[in-house]
């Protein structure tokens, strides 16, 4: 008997006339149960109750900032010896008990008991099932939306008052799944747990691989470059205050609180960025570098200040090394169409990795078609990490350029860029670093790395869309031919001769995206105010937590398991198409990317065409991960996995 049959309102049998001693039939019990459940308050049609509760800030150290909780692997008694509580061991049919906290007040989503939730659940997510649950149409149009996720029924909204009342009744101090007072006194304790979980080798200096980047002094002990100093500002981040800085995080989708896990596609903008752009249009709006009036001066100052902020943020020696472009894609195309055409000829070779985004493949492919050069590819191992030994084999006298991502947008792999640059330079080869996915997650110092080119997009680092930057060494910018022609990059023009502005202006033809460049500067200053090291530490632990939680879902395959990763948790779920998973998650306000992520070669390397890609930023929480994993467990129970 289906749950629809159990919960349908059928006519009640008259039992008063029957003999008192007559046996009660199963059908009669079913009918009585149906009457009882139909009289209860209306439940979510899918049986979910995943509204996130409000929590008070409790960040007392970088680990406590993780929503005031740690991964529920702290169930281990050796990690909490003071606890006298005895708790149920995880069961095979409900493995989420390994990762979900029993207390909804301080940490974790307000998730119902998985054992209890199962009895009221009907999750046959077939097209027919979805149609049966759909609410009556509110419009006369029967046309299907071009956006697949808008064609699904919206779940009922849970009464927040009920949630808060229930939460208040829980004695969180008796929760056996967490440390006393929900505080890890030593973040090395958590790090050791994560190390045991992932068999990650420990380091004496720091558990954070991405904080081991070289200093300018160690990379170039005799350099006289003046790099703006960066304050480490190591301190806990107040995750709740940070979330308040991003207005869109208060948005509701399908009646649910927005859970934004599509940060690899784009990041949201803090209020200071929105306000800065608004202020520009209200008080500074003008073209730049031309007129003599006051607003032109204000706009020019704001634009050039943003260039200085970019230089400081990525450790460039001077602002003149920064060229504003629309984004990473345009930046790579600029280098390919300018430096590439100038320096790469027939028979030369360009090296990329198997991890690359299409934007770091197509411009070089086009260049090889135009020049007769060859494109060579660094392979990756079964974890998704670059094979350095194979890269060394590819280097030869014909190699002219290595163009490589610092963080894979599809897998999250952090590539060994420092080692790659050193090896390439030893062979006399220039290196371009695609920093689109790295710049918001870890410290960047292009001078210490000795990168020849570095490109990134503003919208990936909490800035506006349509703006990005190219860094290049001065000797390269000065000798590179112009890419586009027009206003702003001109010093003098006659019909017989053209004199261009010096770099970087010669690469910024026409009226640039002035307002969004100013917004990018505000975004980077916002990140600096928090501290990129603090962000990196928080996100590192959040990623470890998320990957461990996802692995509790049977039939879920993580795509990309390199030890050094950032942000991305790509996966497939057996029995489901990736788009199907994305649709269901969207019903509950969870935004993830599904598809090939403009990185088809690397996905095909792992035998898949598409993945589900949750990706993190520093405004995400363990609660949101718990919610994601809880929905995935419900999906799995609707389609049991047989390995």
N, C-alpha and C positions, 0 to 999 in steps of 0.2 A: 504494500500500500504506500502510495506516495505521500509526501508532506502536504501537497495540495488537497488530496483526499482527506487527510487527517484534520486539516484546518478549515475545510469548507463547512458552511452552515447547513446541515441537513436537518429535516424534520425529526424531532425527538420522539422516540417511541414511548408509548404509554405503558409504564411498568406497574402502575398502581393496581391494575386489575389482575395482574398475574399472581400465581400462587407464591406465598412467601418462601417456600422451600425450593422453588424452581431454580435450576442453574442459570447463571447469567452468561449469555453468549458473548463471544468475542466481538461480534458486530455491535452489540449493545454497548459494550465498554468503549468501543471506538466512537460511537455516537455521543456518549456522555463526555468523553474527552474532547470531542470536537466542540460541543457546547461550551465547555469550560474555557478552552483556549480562544474561542471566538469572542468571549466576553472580556478577555484581557485587552489592555491598551494596544493599539496598532503597532506592530513591529516593522522594522525595516524589511522590505520584501525579500532581501537576500540573506537576512539573518545577521548582518554585520552591525556592530556598534563600535565604531572606531573614532569617535570625536576626540580630539586631543584636549586634555584638560589644561588649564592655566597653571603655571608654576611660578613660585617665587624664586628670584635669583639666589643661587648658592655657590657662585664660583669663588673658591678659595685657593685654587691652584690650577694649572692648565688642564689637569685631568678632571677635577671637580667641575670645570666648566662644561664638560660633556653632559649637560642637562642635570648635573648633580648626581650622576650615576656612572657605573662602570659596567662592562659586559657581564652578563649574568653567569659567566663561568666562575664568578666569585662565590657560587654555590659551594665550591670546594671548601671543606672545613678547615684545611690547613691555611687558607687565606683569611678565614674569619674564626679563629680559635675561640673567641669569647662567646660565640653563638652556642646556645643550648637547644636550639630549635632542630627538629627533625622534619624533613620535607620529602615529598614523593620524588622518586627518581624519574627522569624523563622516560616516557614510554615510546615504543617504536612507532605507534600510530599517531602520536602527537609530539613530534620531535621539537616543535617550537618551544616546549617547556625548557629546553636547554638555553634559550636566549631571551625569553620574555620574563620580565619581572612580575611578581604577583601584586605589587603595590602600584596603583595608578597615580599617586599623589606627587612624589618627588621625581621619579623617573619612569619611563616607559609609557606607551600609549594606554589609553583607557580601554583595554582589551578585555572582553569577556572570557570566562574560563573556557579554554578550548574544548574540554570534555563536554561542557554544558552546551556550548554553541553548536556542536555537531548535531545534536538532536533536533534542532530547529532550522536546519540548513538545507537549502535546495540550490545547488550551484551547478546545474547542468547548463553551462554557457554555450549552448548551441543556438543557431539563429532562431529556431522555433521557440526555444525557451525564452529568449529575449523578447520576442514578439508577445508571448503570453503575459509577460510581466509589465509590458509597456503601459504607461498611463494614457488615457484618452487624449487624442490630439487636440490642441488648443486652437489650431488654425485649420482652415479648409484645404490647405495645400497638402498634397501627398508626395510631393517631390522630395527625394532623398538629398540630404545635405552633402555637399562635396567634402565636408570634414567628417570623417567616419565617426569620430568620437562624440559628435553631436546628435547621433541617431539613436543613442541608447537611453533607456529610461532613467530618470533621476531617482536616486534613493531618497527615502524619507529622512527628514532631519530629526535627529535625536534631541530631545528637550535638554538644553544645557543645564537647567535647574536640577533635573533629575541626576545628571552626571555629577554635578558638583555635590549634591546631597550624598550620593553614594560614595564619592571620593572622600568626603569628610568623615565618613564612618569607619574608614580603614585606619588601623593603628600601624603607621608606617614603621615605627620603631621595632615592630615585631616581624618585619619582613626578613625571612631567612635568606633571601636571594641577594642581599646587598650588605655592604659593610655598615657597621654601626654609624649612625649619624650621616649616612650617605656621603662619606668623605674618604677619599684615599689620601692618607697622610704622606705617602711617598709615591711619586709617579713612576719610580723605577720598579715598584711592586707590580703595577699594572703592565709595565713594559715587559717584565719577565714572564708574565702570563701570556702576553701576546707572542713573545718569543717562543715559548714552549708550544704554543698552538701552531705556529707556522714554521717551526724549525729554522727560524731566522738567526743567523750568527750574531752574537752580541758584539758591540764595539765598546772600547774602553772609554771613549770620549763622549759619545752621544748615541742614543738609539735612533736618531733621526738622520738617515743617510743624506738627506737633502740640505742639512745644515753643515755639511763637511766641505762645502765649496771653498776653494782657495782664496786667500786674501790677495790683494794686489801685491803686497810685499813678498809673499811666498812665490807668487807666479812670476813676478818681475822685480827681483830684489834691487836692481839698479835703475829702475824706472823713475823718472822725474814727473810723471803725470800727476796732476792734482785731481783726485777723485773726491767728490763730495762725500763727507763722512756720513755713515748711516748709524743711527742709534739702535742698538739691539732692543731696548725697551722690553726685556723679557718680563712678562707679567700675565696673569690669567686674563682671559677675555670674558666679558659679561655678555653671555650669549643672548639673554633676554633683552638687554638694552640694544644690542646689535640688531636684533630682529625688529625692534621698534624703529630703527633707522631706515628700514626698507618698507615703504607704505604698501607695496603690492603683496607682501606676505600676509596681509590682513584680508586679502581677497578670498571669497568663497566660490568654489566651483562645484556645481551639482549639489549645493547645500552643505558642502564640506569645506573645512579649512584647507586652503591651498597648501600643498606640499610640493615644493619646487625641487625636483631632482633631475633637471635638464640643464644643469649649469655648464656642461661641456658645449652645448649649443649656444647659449647666451646666459649671462648673469644679470641679475636685477640691479637696479640703480638706487643708491641711498638718497635720502631726501636732500642732502647737501649738493649732490650732483644736479638733481632736478631744479633745485633753487638757483644754483649757479647759472644754469642755462637760461632760466627765466630772467634772472637779473641781467644777463648779457643783452637779451632782446629788449628789456625795459629801459636800460641805462647806457649801453655801450654799442649798440648795433651800428655797424659801419663796415665798409670795406677797409682793408688794411694796407699799410705801406705806401699810401698814395696821397690822400687829401691832407690839407693843413689844418683842418678843423679839429675841435676837441674830441668828438666821438671817434674820429679816425685814430687819434692818439690813444684813446682808451682801449679801443678794439685791438690795435696793434700791440699794445702793452700786454693785454690779456692773452693774446695768441702766443706771443713770444715767451711769456711767463710759463704757459703750458708746455712749450718746447723745453724750457729749462727743467721743469718738473719731470718730464719724461727722461731726460738725460740723467738726472739725479737718481730716479727710480731704478733704472737699469744699469747704473754704474758707468755711463759713458763719460769720456773725458771732458766733453764740452757740448753745448746745445747745438753747435754747428754740425755735429755728427748725426742729427736727427732730422729725418724727412717725414713730413706728415703725408699720409696716404689714406685711402678709404678703409683699409684693413690689411690683414696678412696676405690675402690673395693678391691684391693689387701690389703689395710690397714685393712679393716674390716675382711677379710679372715685371715690375720695374727693373729688378736686378737682372732678370733673364733677357729682357729686351735692350738693356743698356750695357751693363758690364758683360753679359753673356755674349751678345753679338760682337762685342769688341774683342773678346779674348778667346772664344771657343771656335775652332775650325774643324774641317773635315778630318776624321780620324781621332779627334780628341774624345775624352770620356768624362762623363758626369756620373757621380755616384750618389744614389739615394738609398734609403732603406726600405724594407718590406712594410714598414709601419706607416708610411706616409699618407697624409690626406691628399685627395686629388689635386688640391691647389699646389702641392709640392711635387707633383708628378707631371701634370699636363703642361705647364710652361716649359719644362725641360724637355719633354717629349717633342713639343712643337719646335724647340730650338734644334734638336737633333734632326728633325725633318728638314729644317731650313739649311742646316750647315753640313750635314753628313756626319755629325758626331754620334757617339753611342751612349746609351743609358745603361749603367750597371747597377745591380741591386744587392745590398747587404742582406743576407738571410737572417732569420730569427730562429731561436730554438723553440721547443715545445711549450715554454712558458710565455713566449712573446718578447723575449729579450734579444737584443742584437748580439750576434756572434762576432766578437772583436777579431778573433783569429781569421775569420773569413773576410772581414773588412781589410785586414792587412794584406791578404792575398790579392785583393782587387786593386790596391794602390800600385801604380806603375808610372813610367815617364809620360804616358799619354793622358793621365788624370789631370784635369784642370780645376774641378770643383767638387766638393762634397756638400750636399744640401740635405739636411736631416732635421727631423723633429726632436725637440727636447722631451716632450711628453706626447704619447700617442693619444689621439682623440678617441680611438675606438677601443683600445685596451687599457689605457692609463699607464703604460710602461714608461718609466723614466729612463731615458737612454744615457749612456756614459759619454756625454758630450765633451767633457774635459779631456778624456782620453782620446776620443776621436779627433778633436782639434789638434792635440799635440802630435798624434801620428801623422795627420794630414800635413801639418806645417813642416814636419821633419822631411816630408817628401816634396815640399814646395807647392802644396795644394791649398787653395782658398777654401773657406768653410762658411756656409750660410746656416744659421740656426733658426728653425721655425719655433718661435716661442708662444704661439697662440694659446696652447693649453698649459703652459708652464708658468707664465708670468703672474698669474693670480694665486698660485699655490706654493711657490717657493722663492727664496731670494734669487735675484738675478744680478750678475755683475759681468757685463760683457768685456770689460777690460781685464779682469782676472781670468776669465775664460780665454781671452785672446781671440774672440770671434771676429771674423772679417765682416760678416753681416749678421744682423739679428732683426727679426720682424715679429710684430704682434698686432692684435686687434684690440681696440678699446672696449668693445662690448663684452669681451671675455674677462675683463678685469673691472667690472662694475661701472664702466663708462658707457657713453652713448654708442649707438650703431653708426656706421658710416665714417668712422675715424680709426686710424691706426698709425703705426710708425715704423720706419725703417732706420736702423742704425747701420752705419758703415764707417770703416776707418777713413780718416781724412785723406790719406793718399789715394784711396779708391774713389771717393766722392769727387775729388778734384780732377781726376783723369777720366771719369766716366762720361760718355756722351749723354746729351739730354734725351729724354724719352718722349715728352710731349712739348709742343710749342704753343705759345700764347702769352697773354698778359701775366704780369707779376714775376715772370722769370726772365724778363727782358731788361737789359741795361741800355742798349741802343740798337735801333733798327734803321737801315736804309734798304733800298731796293738791290743794293749790291752786297751788303754785308749785315750780319747780325752779331751783336755782342751780348752774351748771356750774363745773368747775375751769377755770382759765386755760389757754391753749395752752402746750404741746402736749397736756397731759393730757386736755383735753376731746374730743380725737379718738381716744383710746385706751380705748374702752369695754371693760369686762370684763377678765378676766385675759389679759394679752398673752403673746406667745411669749418669755418671759423668758430661758430658757436659750439660745435661738438668737440673741437680741439680744446676749447676752454673747459668744457665739461669733462673731458678726459683728464686734464690737469687736476680738476677737483676730485675726480675719482681716485687718482693715484695718491693725492694728499690725504684722502680719507683712509686708504689702506695704510699709508705711512703712520697715521695717527694711532692705528691699532697695533701695527708692527707686523711685517710680513713673517718674521720668525714665529711670532705668537700664532698667526694664522696657520702656518705650516705645521706646527706642533699639534694644534687642535684638529686640523683636517687629517693628519696622519693617524691619530688615534680613532677618529670617526670612521675612516676608511677601513682600518683593521677591524673595528667593531662590525661594520656593515658586511664585509666579506665573510666574516665568521658566521654572522647571522644568516646570510643567504645560503651558506653551505648546509644549513639544517633542513632545507627544503629538498625532499627527495626528487630526483629527476632534474634538478637544476644544475646546469653546467656553466661554471665561470669560464669566460673566454678571455684569457690573459691572466696569468698567475705569476708573473715575475715578482721577485722579492721587492724590487724598487718600483713602487707605483704611486700614482697621485689621482685622486678624485673619482676615477671611472671604475664601475663595477658591471661590465657587460656580461650578459648571460643569455642562455636559452633555457626553456622549460619544456621538457618532454611532454608530448601530447597537445601542445598549444603552439599556434602560430604567434610570432612576436607581436603582430598587430592586434591579435586577440587579447594578449596580455595587456598591451597598452590601453585598449578600450576599457577593460575591466578596472584597471588602476585609475583611469580618468574618472570613472563613476564615483570614486571615493576621494577625488581631489588631488590625486597623485600624478604629477607630470613627469613622464620619462620619455626619452627618445626611442623609437623603434625604427629599424631599417638598416641600411648599410653604412650610414654615417659618413658618406663621401670618403670611404676607405675600403673599397671593395677588395683590393688585392690582399690585405692582411686578414680580412674575414675569411676569404677563400682559402688562405693558408691553413686555417683551422677547420675547413670543411663546412662552413656555413655561409649563407648569403646575407642574413640579417640577425641582429641581436636586439634584446632589450637592454637599454643603457641608462641605468640610474647614474647620475654624476653629482658630486658634492661640492658645496661651497661652505665657507665658515659660518654662514647663518643657518645651516642645517643642524639637526639634533638627532640624538639616539632615538627619541620618541618617534620621529618621522621614519627612521629606518625600521623600528618595530612595527609601525603601521604597514609599511611596504611588505615586510616579511609575513605579517599576519594574513594579509590578503592573499599572498602567494601560497601560504599553507591551506587556506580555504580553497583555492583553486586546485591544489593537489588532491585534497580530500574529495573533490567532485570528480576527479579523474585519477584514480589511484595509479601509482607508477609501479610497473613491473620491470625490473631490471633484467 
